[in-house]
Amino acid sequence: MNAVEIRNLSKNFGEKQAVCGLDMTVPMGAIYGFIGENGSGKSTTEKMICGLIPKSAGTIKLYGRDHTDKDVRARVGVLIEAPGCFPGLTVFDNMMLQAANLGIPDAEKEVVRALKMVRMEGAAGNKYKNCSLGMKQRVGIAMALIGEPTLLVLDEPLNGLDADGMRIMREVFLDIIKDGKRSIVVSSHLLGELQKVATHYGIIRHGKMVREMTADELDESCRTYVALRSADMSRTKMLLGCKYSRVEEDEAEYIRVYDATTPEQIVTYLYENGICVTEIRTDKIGLEEYYIDLMKEGR
């Protein structure tokens, strides 16, 4: 059974169609990276999954049941945009209010459990307004974890975090799914960070699903390349462009040769043409470059 199954989902706002015939599958125990440009329909889809806005057409099933079923809705935790906290109250008091709203028995124990999961137990007495952005994001996730939901839907939880905040958030995500009973749908524009934790991906464009894949399938799809530098970069690029179909210079001022055979053959070819290679390595494109290439194909 999958955590989320969406078929032919559409959402219209007047004459504008924000989501158009979307299919989406989130397996149990997955961290599902939901990727797309601004205005592509990510947040709208997430809001429909959570029941925050009605769908225009299609089906949304959570754990095999309609997403409007009250029992299955109770299994969903949500953080979309920003957590609804009172600035002048402490983190703990805000959490207790959320627990009261949800009718959680033994609320104090549940709040302590949720704060511990997001590494915020030591900041429970801090006023919310005095928390850093990263701490506020973790408070929001902790609030979404109250009641032990099995599906978390998180909209851009990595935005604005520093390196340490991102590291902590990655650890939190991995802790949440480690027992295989919880799944996370997380949207983010920080694709390099998302690639470090996601097990599955869905790429959306203009309200339509362009591609779904596992992390392993992404790894297999990412093109390998040879990156090199030489004493004469312009002539090197010209020579390689005559022999290989895709040669380009990247931001770090390396020449990249895609789908080449081996670095040794490139070095030999350039040496025979009077070029000395000063640096060379083999690498593979990441999620961000894969996404950019995929978007170019659709234009």
Secondary structure, 3 states (H helix, E strand, C coil): CEEEEEEEEEEEECCEEEEEEEEEEEECCCEEEEECCCCCCHHHHHHHHCCCCCCCEEEEEECCEECCCHHHHCCEEEECCCCCCCCCCEHHHHHHHHHHHCCCCCHHHHHHHHHHHCCCHHHCCCEHHHCCHHHHHHHHHHHHHCCCCCEEEEECCCCCCCHHHHHHHHHHHHHHHCCCCCEEEEECCCHHHHHCCCCEEEEEECCEEEEEEEHHHHHHHCCEEEEEEECCHHHHHHHHHHHCCCEEECCCCCEEEECCCCHHHHHHHHHHCCCCEEEEEEEECCHHHHHHHHHHHCC
